[in-house]
Amino acid sequence: MPRVSSRFFMLSPDRMRRVPRPSAELVEQMRTDALEMTVFDVGVGETILLRRHLLAVLVDGGSVVKKRNEELGDALKKYIMGEALKLSGIVASHPHVDHLNAISTLLTNDGSSILADEVTYFDNGESMGTWLTETLGAVLADLGDAIEVVHVGFSGAQFALSNDVRIALFVDGRWRPRPAYRSVFMSLDFRHARFLLTGDAYHEYENSLLNSLAAAYLRCDVLKITHHGSEHGTSKAFADWASPRISVASTHDDGGHRLETVVKKRLSALGQVYDTQTTGGDIVVRTDGVWRTLGRHAGVLYEVEVVRPGRLTPV
């Protein structure tokens, strides 16, 4: 059985406090009505699931290893079915295999069984590489009647996971040095809570977004760290502007997927930092977005849960 541990925090505009575990009644109340972000421990890659009740959005899903992607796609489908979830959205932050290679397996062999009645697939409009074109591209074409494909442009796109979870998706279409890294950024507003997911990006791309209308969406309570924690992303200017209190990275102990010290120190100065390689499991962040008073503290209650081993980790 997986080992589960939790910490609880109260977040307000000016402070973040770790608090003792609230009463069982309050924890159950919060969890029942929560928005939940799970960053799965998938090794060299990234797979994130956002859920509100029984509707979910998959953000990326992949590994660099072909065989691992087949296992990961099957495990992800089993998990979604086991939780009785339906995907209403799939977001491909950028067309790299370590982010998308498992989605084709997920959607084959009756993949429509995990889809909601209306499903939208979002990407940044850049061409996929040959392998993704032959796999993911082919599957999306086969499911053409079941999935609407939207290329997110500079003007952005809007999506609702539920009537109280609003998602803004945006890219900077003017930034051309590394087109594949023009990641789709996602800002989720839920009551008094805001999450920001960033795909992979470089400092220059972050700065371009900071100098555009997208800057209004970059402030957050919870940040999915860009580029697996690479020192080439999460510049000081971006971190200071976003000001996350909880930051999470999908990491592995190799040069391209490791949370770099400079990034960890930069974000640790603002709040708590978690990464999947260090924790050795899935990282779940949940909140009901309600402003409340707990003891002498007022703010929004967040739970950060670590599940070891990861639920998509091969046995």
TAGIUR-V460339 format. One line per field, one symbol per residue. ss: DSSP state (H for helix, E for strand, C for the rest). A space follows every 10 residues. Layout:
BEGIN
ss=???
END
This chain:
BEGIN
ss=CCEEEEEEEE ECCCCEEEEC CCCHHHHHHH HHCCEEEEEC CCCCEEEEEE EECCEEEEEE EEECCHHHHH HHHHHHHHHH HHCCCEEEEE ECCCCCHHHH CCHHHHHCCC HHHHEEEEEE EEECCCCCCH HHHHHHHHHH HHCCCCEEEE ECCCCCEEEE EECCEEEEEE CCCCCCCCHH HCCCEEEEEE CCEEEEECCC CCHHHHHHHH CCHHHHHCCC CEEECHHHHC CCCCCHHHHH HHCCCEEEEC CCCCCCCCCC HHHHHHHHCC CEEEEHHHHC CEEEEEEEEE EEEECCEEEE EEEEEEEECC CCCCC
END
